[in-house]
Amino acid sequence: MNRKSLAYPYLIWAAIFIIVPLLLIVYFSFFVDGQFTLANYQKFMEDYYIVAMMRSIGFAFISTVICLVLAYPLAMILAGRDMSNKSIILLLVILPMWMNSLLRTYAWANLLENNGVINNMLNAMGLPSVKFLYGNFGVIFGMIYNFFPFMVLPIYNALVKIDHKLIEASYDLGADKWTTFKKVTLPLSMPGVITGIIMVFMPALTTFLITRLLGGGKVMLIGNIIEEQFTRTGDMGFGSAVSMILMIIVLITLGFMSRKGALDEEGGLF
């Protein structure tokens, strides 16, 4: 059997479940009652939707930066030669991913609510209750919790592949730990960092479930607007137009990060 023929089922699957839905979104975004129009895209230019998009980008950026700051040191510790029981720590990082994200988010909603476990513990210690939910904090916290493993694992995989002889050579040439990290470890781990940034930023930018459960409908992101158009208002045209705009932003971000990753692999950081 020709090897190329083995790819036909996947091509058919991609055409049915990827290409056709994408073409439908493009069609609905430009055509209303069979007539070509840019009204759906013009509607997006209203301040409400622009603010929602900027808020979504801001939240995704903040979540990605915090995940990176927390994940890189953890990945370095796990990748260290002297680290024992690293498999247990890795399991603890991966374990939440085995549970449905909806259940995880519901669990945190119960823990962080006004009469939840955390506030009850604070009250038991004589401290006032803290409003964790239904604001920016709850949404960003939910993003960080749900997407943190997607930052740790790529960086860890990149760090464990670094030849330790390169680090030893850096020390032999008189470099200190900071210089070795800046000139050897960080550049060689950048492919993992780029992958982690993409894997966190993209779902954080498009999420709507976390916002609904932990934001209580008071924090509106672009993912919630798209969901509302398809499930509540029934405006498929405008929902498709917003989806197209979001898709373009995602593609531009992917292109930029891929270009950055290619430069880093060529030694652009040195």
N, C-alpha and C positions, 0 to 999 in steps of 0.2 A: 504493500500500500504506500502511495506517495505521502511523504511526511506533511506536505502542504495541505493535503486533504484533512489531516487531523485538526487543523485550525478552523475548518469551516463551521463546526458547531459553536465555537467561541465567537466567530465573526457574526453568525446569525444571532446569538445571544446579545452581543454588543449592539447590533442594529436594532433589535426589538426593544431592548431595555435602556439603551443610552442614546442612540442617534435619533430614533423616532420621537421619544419624549422631548429631546432637546429641540427638534424641529417644530414640535407643537408649541413649545414655550416661545420660540422665536415668532411663530405665526400669530399666536394670541397677543403678543406684545405689540405687534405692528398693525393688526387688522381688527376692526370692530364692525360687526355685521357685514363682513366681507369687503369692507372698504379700508384701504390703506390710510393710516393716520399715525401721527406722533403724539397724540393727546395723552397717551399713557405715560410717555416719557416726560412730557411737559408737566404733568401732574406731580411727578416726583420732585420737580424743582421747587415745590412749596417748602417753606421753612420747616414745617413739622417733620417731613421726611428727611430733609438734609440733616437736621439736628439728630434724628434717630440714627442715620448712617454714621455721622461723626462720633456719636456716643458709642456705637457698636465697635468702630475702629479703635477708639480710645480704650474701651474695656478690654478688647482683645489684645491690644498692645501692652496694657498694664499686666494682664494675666500672663502673657508670654514672658515678659521681663521678670516677673516674680518667680515663675516656674524655672526660668533659666538660672536665676541667682540661687535658688534652692537646690536645683537638680545637679548643677555642675560639681559643687563640692561633694555631694553624696555620690555621684558617679566616680569621682576621683578616689574617694575612700573605698568604694567597692572594687575599683580596678587595682588598688594597691596590692602588692605582693604579700604584705604582712597581714592583710585583712582576713580574719577567720570568720566562719559562719556567714560568709557573704551570700550563700545560697538562701539562708533564712531571711536576710534583709531583702534580697531580690524578690523572694516569695511574698513578703509583706507589701512590697511596692506593686507587684503584679496582681495580688489577690483581689483587690477591689474591682479589677477589670473583669473578673469572672462573674461578677454580679451585674445584673441589668442596671444601666445608668439611671433609669427612672426610679428604681428601688433605692439606689444610693442617695439620690437627691431627695427623695421623700424622707429617708432616714435623717438626713441633715436638717431638713425642714422641721422635723419633730424635735431634734436636739436643740435647734437654735431659736425656736419660737419663744414668745414672751413667758409662757408657763412651761417651757421645756426643761430638759435635764440640766443644761448648762446654767440657765438662770436660776433654777432651784438650788443648785450648788452654790452659786454666788450669794443667794439670799441666806442660805444656811451658814455661810461664813460672815454674815452681817454686811454684805456688799449690796449695792443697789442693782436692780435688773438692768440689762443692757439690751437695746433694740438691735438685734443682729439682722432680722429679716426685713423684707419689703423696702429695701433701699439698695444703694450702690454696693455697700459692703457685702451683703448677702449674695448678690449676683457674681461679683468678682471672686468671692471665696468659693462659690460653687464651681466656677470655671477652673480655678486653680486646682481644686480637689479632683475634679473629674479628668482633667487633662495632664496632670503632673506626671503620671507614668509614661506618657508619650514623649516627654522631654528627657526623662532619666534614661530610658532604655537605649535610644540612639547614641547619646553621649557616652554611655557606659560601653556600648559595642565598639565605638570608635577608640576609646581609651585603651581597652584591653588588646587592641590590635597593634598598638604602638610598640615597636621594638625597644625593649628596655636598654639595649646597648646604645641607642642614640642618646638616651638620658644620661647614661654613665659617661659617654664620650663628652657630653656637655660639661659635666662636673670635672672630668679630667682636664678639660681646656680652661678651667678656672671660673666657669660660670656659677653663680649662686642659684638658690632654688627659684627665686623670682625670675631671673634671667632665663633659666632653663624652661620654666613654665611659659614665659612670654615668647621665647624663640623656638621652642621645640614642641612642648605638650599642646599648647593652645592651637598653633597652626595645624598640627596633625589631627587634632580632634574637631576641627571646624566642619568637616562633612557631617559629623554627628550632630553638631550644634545647629547647622543649617536645617538638617532633617527634623530635629526636635522643634525648632522654631516654626517650621511649616506645619508640622503635625499638631501643634498647640494653637497657633494663630488662626488657622482655617476653621476648625470647628468652633472656636471661641467667637469668631466673627459671625458665624451663621446660626449659632444656637438660639433656640426659643424655649426649650423645655426648662432649662435652668432659670431663665428669666421669669417664666410663669410661676414656678414653684417657690423660688427663693426671693423673687422680686414682687410677688403678689399682684402682678399687673400694673404696678406703679412705676416700673422701669421699662420703657418701651425701646426695644432694639429692633434692628432691621429684620431679623429672623421672625420676630413676633408680627411685624407688619405683613410679611409675606404669608405667614400662616393665616392671619385674619382674612386676607383677601380670598383665600381658597376655601376656608372652612366656615366663615361667618358671613362676610359681606357678599361672597359669590362673584367678586370682580376679578375674574381670571385674567383679563387683559392687563390690568394694573399690576396684579400679582406677578404675572409673567415678565412685565417690564422691569419691576424691581429685582426680580430674580436674574434677569439679564445683566442689569447694572452691577449687581453683586458678583455675578460670575466674571464679569470683565475685571473688576477689582481683584478678585482672587487670582485670575490668570496673570494680571500684571505683577502681583506680588510673587507668584510662583516663578515668573520669568526673572524677576529681579533677584530672588533668592538663589535660583539655579545659576544665574550668571555670577553671583557672588561666590557660590560654592565652587564654580569652575575656576575662578581667579585664585581662590585660596588653595585649591589643589595644585595650581601651577606655581605656588609659592608667593602669592601676592601679599601675604602678611609679613614677609621678611623684609 
